[in-house]
Amino acid sequence: MGLSVLSHPQDKERLLTYFETHIMHILNWLAAFSPDENGGITRLLYTEGWLNTQQALAVKMASHGLETEFDEVGNLFGKLQGEDRHAPSIITGSHIDTVVQGGKYDGAYGIAAGLLAVNYLQQQFGKPKRTIEVVSLCEEEGSRFPIAYWGSGSIAGKRDFEQIARLRDMDEVSFTDAMRECGFGEGSGRSSRRQDIGAFIEVHIEQGAVLETEKAAIGIVDAIAGQRRMKFEVTGEPNHAGTTPMHMRRDALEGASAMIQELRREAMKQGAPLVATVGQLHVQPNVPNVVPGKVMFTVDARHGDEEALGSFCEWVMNTFKRLAEERELGFSGMEWFCEKPVPMDAGMKQHMDEITEELGIASMRMVSGAGHDAVMFEHICKAGMLFVPSRGGISHSPLEYTAPSELAVGVLILAELLYRLGYKEERI
């Protein structure tokens, strides 16, 4: 197709320098709204810091020539109206909330990148054929209240006011009251549910170390991994640590340890993108001089392919049961969480492949092990997602960092993609 945002190949470095300077200005500006005493950023849903940030973003969007509007849950949209008012909108952005003591890139980068890319396109090319919108989603993390994807889920019709009616935070503040204190709530503004979106593009830091390790500048997300979580209980016989011979023991912890080792071996054997994690382990009676009588532990397994994930989890159940039987241990297991993989749109991925190739930017296809707002948008439109590297794979931490030059590459690709979808393409 050929590049659109670059008039000449030498424009690439000039434009990257421009994006590099401006993306850091926006990110540092956003970070100043919700700092915490430990050097990170804590911007929880419907807090004063959150509200101040969204309101300031609305002012900034307006100063960039965008029409701004909040919906009834507090999602903020900055609209660059297109010539065809009946065509579905192209939306880009991410979430403005953070975890407790988070970094300044997670979520915020996608909003800043969208604002910068759209501002550049408007200055260079004027009015698009299709409306392009930058969204600052009110919430994704689930850090204050026990629900995630409240912003994008409300847009997609997967979240509603009934689901949050009884939710409270750790200080016993109700979700509904906190929302109303910020001026939002049912009937407060435009309905959150959207049926006029043609495509959603989310630019995000990887939050892992794959791109850095592989020396790739861009990750084109094939799918957002499915997740399955299981609980296991292994029962043996608690007994005296000094008087019970080794061959006579029914050691629940030894049995659980064997299961965990087999889990790791099989996950390593199958390889990426499969990951499997034992995150919780409870031992009873958990004292130094007693053979453990009971162990409870969890397994979190993720993969971008539903069939592969299901096959692995079936292997886990069968293998753990066999290992327990060999040791004459009691065993029970159950799956308590199942989320299917969410593939990203093939056409969007193809666009990204073409753009990175034409720009001479090293990219790779990858599965996102973490969940993102694109999961919700996939229900109502074509969704695409691209990653930029995270130094050391660190995220959800004040140490979260991506070099400005790496951030700029993501903005450049986003700008080209938005140009193709908003200014040039006849169909999405």
Secondary structure, DSSP 8 states (H G I E B T S, - for coil): ---SS-SSTTHHHHHHHHHHHHHHHHHHHHHTTSB-TTSSB---TTSHHHHHHHHHHHHHHHHTT-EEEEBTT--EEEEE--S-TTS-EEEEEEE----TTB-SSTTHHHHHHHHHHHHHHHHHH-S-SS-EEEEEES--S-SSSS---HHHHHHHTS--HHHHTT-B-TT--BHHHHHHHTT-STTSSB-S----EEEEEEEEE-SSSHHHHHT-SEEEEEEE-EEEEEEEEEE---EETTTS-GGG---HHHHHHHHHHHHHHHHHHH-TT-EEE---EEEES--TTEE--EEEEEEEEEES-HHHHHHHHHHHHHHHHHHHHHTT-EEEEEEEEEE--EE--HHHHHHHHHHHHHHT--EEEEEESS--THHHHTTTSEEEEEEE--GGG--SSTT----HHHHHHHHHHHHHHHHIIIII-S--
